[in-house]
Amino acid sequence: MNDPLPARKVPNIQAELAKERNRAAAERTLMAWIRTCLALISFGFGIDRIVSAIRSLQVAGDFNPVRFSRILGLAFVALGTYAMIVASIEHRQELARIQREEDYLYTPRRSLGLTVAIALVGIGAIAFIGILF
């Protein structure tokens, strides 16, 4: 008795190519978030360093721009770090969804871009008020 070889599942080439396109799109999205987060972190660090350098050259009055710039710089660094962590987590989840054998379905979720935009509005408002007074 010859045992027949177990039937191999033939991959659907169109579905596999669609998964590869989705994976490539997820990689491009992650790279865009990396650039955005790096810019936020660099901007926050730059604000602190520039204001500290200016402060060392002059004597200021009652307003301490060094402390305010440090808080503002740390806010940008924190926002960039938070966005990088969330983008990495979302990227891994997206790759896991694409990799599953069942049909890939879009699942709505909170927008990281909107979250970062709202945080930037808050940081901008605090900076505006801090500079105004």
Disulfide bonds with the S-S distance in Angstrom:
none
